[in-house]
Amino acid sequence: MQHQPDTAGIPAGCPAHQNVQLYGPEFGSDPEGHYAHLRAKGPSAPVDIAPGVEVELVTSYDASLHILQNPVTFVRDARRWNALNEGRVPADSPALPMMGYRPNALFSDGAAHARLRQAVTDSLATVNELQLVRQTQQSADYLISRFSSDVRGEAELMADYAMPLPLLVFSDLFGCPPDIGDRVITGITGIFAGTPGADVTLGGALAELIALKHRRPGEDLTTRLMQHSANLTDEEVLHQLVTLLSGGTAPLAAAIGTSTALYINGDWPANLPVEDAVLQTLWNYAPIANYAAHYPTHDVELGDRVLRANDPVLISFAAANTDPKLSEHREQLSSKAHLAFGAGPHACPAKDPAFMIAVSAVEALLNRLPDIEMHLAFKDLDWVPAPWSRSLAAVPVRFTPRSVRPAAAQPGAPAAHAPAAASAATPWPGATAPKPQPKGGLFSRFLAWTRGE
C-alpha cells in the first residue's frame, strides 16, 4: 500500500515535492533532524540517496534487525536492482561505486556468500592482535610526529590523523609496496569523496598487488586470500580487497575522529575507558550511516509501506541505533548490540580488529598530546554531507608543540599551552625546521620514516 510522501515537517532544504534528500549541505548540517522526520513516516520511507537514485531507507532498529537477519527474503545481489537494470540510474552516479554489484561476499548470497566469506574470515583470523596494535601505534606515532612539532600548536585531526591512520595500517596488513600503497590510498579516499576515476585507480593498484603476490607471496592478507582453499579467482580476490579496504578505512576514520572529538570536548568523564568511549560512538554516531542494500525477493509489507521486489532497501545504521523506541529497553541489551557493524550473516567480519584499531588510535593521541583541546565545541563541528558515513568534516585542535614542552615535565604532567598569538611566522624558542619530506605518497613517506630515512 504505497502512500504519497507527507510534505509536512520536511527538514529545511528538502524540496516538498520530492523525496527527502540524504545528501548535500542540508542533510550534512542536520542528519538527526532528517532521521526524525523519516521516523514519523514509519519504520521505512523513500529517500534519494544520490541525485536520481531512490531507495527505501529503514530507520527502525527492530525492522533493521529483522531485515539483516532474514537473508531468504532480503538478498544482497545488486544485479537485481530494478532501476539500474532499466537504465534509470545515472551512469556517473556516486551511488554506483557504493551500491553496484561486485563479486564479493558483501553482494553475494547463499553458498556463494558462504564460500567468499569463509576465505575472508579465515584470512583475518591469522592477524596477530599484538602485531595489529603495534602497527596502529607505529602509524599513530608517525602521523602525530608530522604535526605535533608545528610551531603554531595546531592541527586538523580528520585530515592529519583519523583519515590517514587506517589507510596506513591496512596498506601494511595487505602487504602493499610503497608505490601501490600510495595508489590504494588515493583510490579509497577518492571513492568516498566521489572523485571521478577513483574506482579505476583502486582497481588498477589492487590488480598490480595481486600480480606481485603471485610472483612473490608474503605473510600478508592478500597472499592468504589468494592461497585460501576456496580457490578464489584473481577478480574475486580483488573485490574482497575492495570491500575490506573501503569498509574498513573510512568508517574507522569516522570512529576515531568522533571518539577523539567527544573525549577532548569533555562529553565523557576523564576516567572513562577509551573502549567504552568508542562503544558509545558506535551507538550514537554509527560510522557507516546508511548502507547495506537489500533486495526483497517478493513484495513485502513493512508498516504502511510495500517494499517492492528488487527495489533497493538500505539500512540506516545511524537512525536505527538512535531509534527512540530502542531507548525503552536499551539498558537491557548488550553494550555491543548496536548495529554499527551490521548483524546477521553479513555482519562485518573484521569488527574485532576494527574496534582494536580505533581504541589504539584514540589512546595513542590522548597519551602523546595530553593537553590537546578543540577550537570549537563538538556541537559546532560540521559533518560530511554524504549519506554513506557519519564522519566529521574537520576537527581543528590546539596543543603545546612538542618542541617547546618543558624538558623537565614528568610523564603525564600537563604541559603549558602555547600563547594564542603564536603563528608560523614567529617560531618558538628551540623549534627546528622540519626535515625535507621523502618523495612519494603518504605510504611511501611512512615506510621511509619507519626505516629512519
C-alpha positions as semicolon CSV with decimal commas, in nm:
position;residue;x (nm);y (nm);z (nm)
1;M;0,000;0,000;0,000
2;Q;0,216;0,284;-0,130
3;H;0,150;0,632;0,009
4;Q;0,239;0,973;-0,124
5;P;0,511;1,141;0,080
6;D;0,385;1,355;0,364
7;T;0,507;1,709;0,293
8;A;0,452;1,837;0,648
9;G;0,760;1,895;0,857
10;I;1,017;1,816;0,588
11;P;1,356;1,947;0,703
12;A;1,475;2,274;0,554
13;G;1,637;2,233;0,215
14;C;1,442;1,921;0,114
15;P;1,202;2,005;-0,171
16;A;0,846;1,933;-0,063
17;H;0,753;1,770;-0,391
18;Q;1,038;1,517;-0,382
19;N;1,178;1,251;-0,153
20;V;1,389;1,356;0,140
21;Q;1,744;1,402;0,011
22;L;2,010;1,216;0,208
23;Y;2,299;1,413;0,065
24;G;2,415;1,773;0,036
25;P;2,470;2,051;0,290
26;E;2,116;2,046;0,434
27;F;2,146;1,679;0,524
28;G;2,503;1,722;0,648
29;S;2,406;2,007;0,879
30;D;2,125;1,813;1,047
31;P;2,120;1,437;0,981
32;E;1,932;1,367;1,305
33;G;1,657;1,608;1,201
34;H;1,621;1,420;0,873
35;Y;1,606;1,084;1,052
36;A;1,343;1,217;1,296
37;H;1,131;1,334;1,003
38;L;1,164;0,997;0,831
39;R;1,077;0,806;1,151
40;A;0,747;0,994;1,164
41;K;0,654;0,818;0,838
42;G;0,701;0,469;0,984
43;P;0,978;0,210;1,003
44;S;1,090;0,299;0,649
45;A;1,048;0,575;0,393
46;P;1,164;0,655;0,037
47;V;1,468;0,882;0,008
48;D;1,707;0,997;-0,261
49;I;2,050;0,861;-0,170
50;A;2,207;1,050;-0,464
51;P;2,065;1,262;-0,747
52;G;1,821;1,045;-0,939
53;V;1,871;0,742;-0,713
54;E;1,573;0,643;-0,495
55;V;1,595;0,379;-0,222
56;E;1,380;0,273;0,071
57;L;1,555;0,370;0,395
58;V;1,485;0,169;0,713
59;T;1,518;0,381;1,028
60;S;1,367;0,140;1,286
61;Y;1,606;-0,072;1,494
62;D;1,368;-0,368;1,509
63;A;1,289;-0,354;1,136
64;S;1,660;-0,320;1,051
65;L;1,749;-0,620;1,264
66;H;1,468;-0,824;1,104
67;I;1,596;-0,747;0,752
68;L;1,961;-0,807;0,838
69;Q;1,876;-1,144;0,990
70;N;1,642;-1,259;0,713
71;P;1,864;-1,346;0,413
72;V;1,597;-1,558;0,245
73;T;1,357;-1,270;0,183
74;F;1,613;-0,989;0,168
75;V;1,911;-1,072;-0,054
76;R;2,222;-0,868;-0,133
77;D;2,283;-0,934;-0,503
78;A;2,275;-0,587;-0,661
79;R;2,223;-0,734;-1,009
80;R;1,854;-0,745;-0,911
81;W;1,835;-0,364;-0,886
82;N;1,527;-0,266;-1,093
83;A;1,615;0,097;-1,162
84;L;1,972;0,012;-1,264
85;N;1,859;-0,264;-1,499
86;E;1,601;-0,030;-1,652
87;G;1,857;0,245;-1,714
88;R;1,710;0,484;-1,456
89;V;2,034;0,529;-1,255
90;P;2,274;0,793;-1,394
91;A;2,587;0,627;-1,533
92;D;2,807;0,870;-1,338
93;S;2,611;0,841;-1,013
94;P;2,825;0,845;-0,695
95;A;2,593;0,570;-0,569
96;L;2,724;0,316;-0,821
97;P;3,071;0,257;-0,668
98;M;2,896;0,204;-0,334
99;M;2,592;0,001;-0,444
100;G;2,689;-0,159;-0,775
101;Y;2,745;-0,534;-0,784
102;R;3,091;-0,676;-0,717
103;P;3,179;-1,048;-0,697
104;N;3,250;-1,035;-0,325
105;A;3,092;-1,153;-0,002
106;L;2,906;-0,826;0,051
107;F;2,698;-0,866;-0,266
108;S;2,657;-1,244;-0,259
109;D;2,402;-1,481;-0,110
110;G;2,373;-1,847;-0,013
111;A;2,658;-2,082;-0,100
112;A;2,847;-1,815;-0,296
113;H;2,842;-1,587;0,007
114;A;2,948;-1,866;0,243
115;R;3,247;-1,954;0,023
116;L;3,372;-1,597;-0,012
117;R;3,309;-1,504;0,349
118;Q;3,495;-1,810;0,475
119;A;3,802;-1,703;0,280
120;V;3,782;-1,357;0,438
121;T;3,721;-1,473;0,795
122;D;3,993;-1,739;0,780
123;S;4,242;-1,485;0,646
124;L;4,150;-1,227;0,910
125;A;4,185;-1,492;1,181
126;T;4,558;-1,508;1,108
127;V;4,612;-1,144;1,208
128;N;4,812;-1,124;1,529
129;E;4,639;-0,888;1,773
130;L;4,961;-0,766;1,932
131;Q;5,112;-0,702;1,591
132;L;4,800;-0,512;1,486
133;V;4,821;-0,290;1,794
134;R;5,190;-0,227;1,725
135;Q;5,114;-0,138;1,362
136;T;4,845;0,103;1,477
137;Q;5,071;0,264;1,735
138;Q;5,355;0,299;1,484
139;S;5,121;0,460;1,231
140;A;4,988;0,688;1,505
141;D;5,339;0,786;1,612
142;Y;5,431;0,875;1,255
143;L;5,123;1,089;1,194
144;I;5,148;1,264;1,530
145;S;5,517;1,336;1,468
146;R;5,420;1,515;1,146
147;F;5,204;1,775;1,318
148;S;5,292;1,775;1,689
149;S;5,603;1,991;1,639
150;D;5,410;2,250;1,438
151;V;5,516;2,583;1,592
152;R;5,155;2,702;1,592
153;G;5,045;2,408;1,804
154;E;4,751;2,344;1,572
155;A;4,624;2,056;1,361
156;E;4,311;1,930;1,189
157;L;4,259;1,581;1,327
158;M;4,047;1,433;1,050
159;A;4,290;1,514;0,767
160;D;4,611;1,488;0,971
161;Y;4,531;1,180;1,180
162;A;4,196;1,000;1,172
163;M;4,168;0,960;0,795
164;P;4,525;0,854;0,705
165;L;4,582;0,621;1,003
166;P;4,357;0,330;0,893
167;L;4,493;0,361;0,540
168;L;4,849;0,317;0,666
169;V;4,754;0,019;0,883
170;F;4,559;-0,157;0,608
171;S;4,822;-0,092;0,340
172;D;5,071;-0,264;0,569
173;L;4,836;-0,553;0,653
174;F;4,773;-0,623;0,286
175;G;5,143;-0,620;0,201
176;C;5,145;-0,320;-0,031
177;P;5,481;-0,195;-0,156
178;P;5,518;0,186;-0,139
179;D;5,403;0,281;-0,490
180;I;5,099;0,051;-0,484
181;G;5,012;0,157;-0,128
182;D;5,011;0,521;-0,237
183;R;4,763;0,448;-0,517
184;V;4,545;0,231;-0,294
185;I;4,516;0,523;-0,051
186;T;4,437;0,765;-0,336
187;G;4,170;0,531;-0,474
188;I;3,997;0,458;-0,143
189;T;3,998;0,824;-0,042
190;G;3,857;0,919;-0,382
191;I;3,572;0,667;-0,374
192;F;3,431;0,812;-0,054
193;A;3,487;1,167;-0,178
194;G;3,312;1,091;-0,508
195;T;3,627;1,166;-0,711
196;P;3,587;1,065;-1,078
197;G;3,810;0,773;-1,173
198;A;3,888;0,673;-0,814
199;D;3,736;0,328;-0,866
200;V;3,965;0,271;-1,165
201;T;4,269;0,389;-0,969
202;L;4,195;0,150;-0,684
203;G;4,121;-0,143;-0,915
204;G;4,443;-0,092;-1,108
205;A;4,653;-0,074;-0,792
206;L;4,498;-0,389;-0,646
207;A;4,539;-0,580;-0,974
208;E;4,911;-0,496;-0,961
209;L;4,927;-0,606;-0,598
210;I;4,771;-0,944;-0,681
211;A;5,010;-0,994;-0,973
212;L;5,301;-0,911;-0,741
213;K;5,185;-1,165;-0,480
214;H;5,168;-1,434;-0,749
215;R;5,537;-1,372;-0,811
216;R;5,639;-1,303;-0,451
217;P;5,394;-1,435;-0,188
218;G;5,423;-1,284;0,156
219;E;5,295;-1,303;0,513
220;D;5,003;-1,071;0,444
221;L;4,626;-1,079;0,399
222;T;4,643;-1,054;0,022
223;T;4,855;-1,369;-0,004
224;R;4,634;-1,554;0,244
225;L;4,323;-1,473;0,043
226;M;4,494;-1,591;-0,275
227;Q;4,613;-1,916;-0,117
228;H;4,287;-2,000;0,063
229;S;4,130;-2,340;-0,007
230;A;3,823;-2,165;-0,153
231;N;4,036;-2,108;-0,465
232;L;3,930;-1,751;-0,531
233;T;3,990;-1,612;-0,879
234;D;4,206;-1,301;-0,909
235;E;3,890;-1,098;-0,974
236;E;3,730;-1,234;-0,658
237;V;4,043;-1,159;-0,455
238;L;4,047;-0,804;-0,592
239;H;3,687;-0,740;-0,490
240;Q;3,730;-0,891;-0,143
241;L;4,017;-0,645;-0,102
242;V;3,796;-0,358;-0,221
243;T;3,535;-0,449;0,041
244;L;3,785;-0,485;0,323
245;L;3,967;-0,163;0,238
246;S;3,663;0,056;0,173
247;G;3,459;-0,099;0,454
248;G;3,745;-0,073;0,699
249;T;3,917;0,258;0,635
250;A;3,658;0,535;0,602
251;P;3,432;0,405;0,884
252;L;3,737;0,361;1,108
253;A;3,845;0,717;1,035
254;A;3,498;0,840;1,130
255;A;3,500;0,640;1,456
256;I;3,848;0,764;1,551
257;G;3,766;1,126;1,474
258;T;3,430;1,131;1,651
259;S;3,552;0,941;1,959
260;T;3,853;1,170;1,997
261;A;3,647;1,486;1,950
262;L;3,393;1,378;2,212
263;Y;3,671;1,288;2,456
264;I;3,852;1,621;2,408
265;N;3,525;1,812;2,426
266;G;3,459;1,673;2,773
267;D;3,138;1,495;2,679
268;W;3,268;1,191;2,867
269;P;3,427;1,165;3,211
270;A;3,807;1,196;3,202
271;N;3,842;0,850;3,355
272;L;3,606;0,678;3,110
273;P;3,794;0,387;2,947
274;V;3,862;0,453;2,581
275;E;3,696;0,120;2,496
276;D;3,369;0,247;2,647
277;A;3,404;0,581;2,470
278;V;3,444;0,413;2,131
279;L;3,142;0,190;2,205
280;Q;2,933;0,499;2,276
281;T;3,043;0,645;1,945
282;L;2,937;0,328;1,764
283;W;2,596;0,353;1,927
284;N;2,530;0,725;1,882
285;Y;2,729;0,810;1,568
286;A;2,740;0,489;1,362
287;P;3,035;0,541;1,122
288;I;2,860;0,358;0,836
289;A;2,545;0,565;0,846
290;N;2,331;0,434;0,560
291;Y;2,430;0,128;0,360
292;A;2,381;-0,250;0,318
293;A;2,140;-0,252;0,024
294;H;1,898;-0,545;0,033
295;Y;1,662;-0,656;-0,244
296;P;1,331;-0,820;-0,144
297;T;1,271;-1,141;-0,337
298;H;0,900;-1,055;-0,341
299;D;0,679;-0,763;-0,235
300;V;0,693;-0,722;0,143
301;E;0,474;-0,509;0,370
302;L;0,661;-0,303;0,628
303;G;0,438;-0,078;0,834
304;D;0,223;0,116;0,588
305;R;0,472;0,070;0,304
306;V;0,518;-0,201;0,044
307;L;0,879;-0,286;-0,029
308;R;0,874;-0,384;-0,397
309;A;1,066;-0,688;-0,515
310;N;1,414;-0,597;-0,638
311;D;1,396;-0,232;-0,531
312;P;1,689;-0,143;-0,300
313;V;1,621;-0,126;0,073
314;L;1,902;0,043;0,268
315;I;1,962;0,016;0,641
316;S;2,013;0,342;0,828
317;F;2,251;0,216;1,095
318;A;2,275;0,571;1,229
319;A;1,898;0,610;1,266
320;A;1,838;0,254;1,391
321;N;2,095;0,286;1,671
322;T;1,931;0,608;1,793
323;D;1,573;0,489;1,745
324;P;1,372;0,646;2,034
325;K;1,177;0,321;2,071
326;L;1,505;0,145;2,144
327;S;1,576;0,366;2,445
328;E;1,295;0,195;2,636
329;H;1,492;-0,129;2,658
330;R;1,846;-0,032;2,553
331;E;1,979;-0,084;2,905
332;Q;1,870;-0,447;2,883
333;L;2,073;-0,502;2,565
334;S;2,438;-0,593;2,544
335;S;2,667;-0,293;2,507
336;K;2,762;-0,444;2,172
337;A;2,404;-0,480;2,044
338;H;2,449;-0,171;1,827
339;L;2,421;-0,219;1,451
340;A;2,734;-0,022;1,359
341;F;2,897;-0,345;1,238
342;G;2,573;-0,484;1,094
343;A;2,410;-0,809;1,203
344;G;2,317;-1,147;1,064
345;P;2,514;-1,341;0,802
346;H;2,664;-1,025;0,652
347;A;2,784;-0,871;0,979
348;C;3,129;-0,717;0,945
349;P;3,387;-0,999;0,967
350;A;3,654;-0,753;1,081
351;K;3,466;-0,590;1,368
352;D;3,713;-0,702;1,636
353;P;4,027;-0,579;1,455
354;A;3,844;-0,257;1,362
355;F;3,746;-0,191;1,723
356;M;4,102;-0,261;1,835
357;I;4,247;-0,017;1,581
358;A;4,003;0,258;1,683
359;V;4,076;0,218;2,054
360;S;4,453;0,208;1,999
361;A;4,440;0,518;1,776
362;V;4,242;0,725;2,027
363;E;4,463;0,615;2,317
364;A;4,782;0,697;2,126
365;L;4,668;1,051;2,051
366;L;4,550;1,126;2,405
367;N;4,873;0,987;2,552
368;R;5,101;1,174;2,313
369;L;4,915;1,506;2,334
370;P;4,767;1,517;2,687
371;D;4,680;1,888;2,672
372;I;4,502;1,877;2,337
373;E;4,194;2,099;2,306
374;M;3,936;2,169;2,035
375;H;3,892;2,508;1,873
376;L;3,514;2,457;1,860
377;A;3,257;2,286;2,077
378;F;3,153;1,944;1,947
379;K;2,803;2,070;1,866
380;D;2,952;2,332;1,633
381;L;3,154;2,087;1,423
382;D;3,035;2,011;1,069
383;W;2,953;1,664;0,936
384;V;3,043;1,537;0,591
385;P;2,730;1,591;0,375
386;A;2,731;1,236;0,235
387;P;2,482;0,958;0,308
388;W;2,724;0,668;0,349
389;S;2,928;0,764;0,654
390;R;2,870;0,968;0,969
391;S;3,201;1,149;0,969
392;L;3,310;1,486;1,099
393;A;3,430;1,713;0,820
394;A;3,705;1,865;1,036
395;V;3,824;1,863;1,397
396;P;4,051;2,166;1,449
397;V;4,262;2,131;1,765
398;R;4,541;2,309;1,951
399;F;4,811;2,178;2,182
400;T;5,155;2,262;2,311
401;P;5,402;2,194;2,028
402;R;5,632;1,906;2,106
403;S;5,945;2,120;2,057
404;V;5,851;2,363;2,338
405;R;5,723;2,128;2,605
406;P;5,925;2,171;2,925
407;A;6,209;1,920;2,923
408;A;6,169;1,855;3,294
409;A;5,799;1,773;3,274
410;Q;5,711;1,439;3,429
411;P;5,533;1,179;3,217
412;G;5,163;1,251;3,216
413;A;5,202;1,600;3,364
414;P;5,006;1,870;3,178
415;A;5,221;2,095;2,963
416;A;5,172;2,469;2,935
417;H;4,957;2,588;2,645
418;A;5,117;2,784;2,366
419;P;5,029;3,156;2,362
420;A;4,730;3,223;2,142
421;A;4,918;3,479;1,935
422;A;5,174;3,227;1,812
423;S;5,199;3,186;1,437
424;A;5,409;3,007;1,181
425;A;5,593;3,334;1,117
426;T;5,712;3,351;1,481
427;P;5,894;3,029;1,567
428;W;5,905;2,907;1,924
429;P;6,242;2,910;2,101
430;G;6,422;2,590;2,024
431;A;6,198;2,498;1,730
432;T;6,378;2,331;1,443
433;A;6,299;2,348;1,076
434;P;6,110;2,041;0,951
435;K;6,315;1,784;0,767
436;P;6,256;1,755;0,393
437;Q;5,980;1,503;0,326
438;P;6,073;1,193;0,123
439;K;5,921;1,188;-0,223
440;G;5,614;0,979;-0,295
441;G;5,272;0,948;-0,139
442;L;5,168;0,900;0,221
443;F;5,251;0,530;0,243
444;S;5,594;0,580;0,081
445;R;5,678;0,853;0,332
446;F;5,554;0,639;0,621
447;L;5,771;0,344;0,520
448;A;6,069;0,575;0,478
449;W;6,008;0,708;0,829
450;T;5,998;0,357;0,976
451;R;6,339;0,298;0,819
452;G;6,478;0,619;0,971
453;E;6,514;0,791;0,636
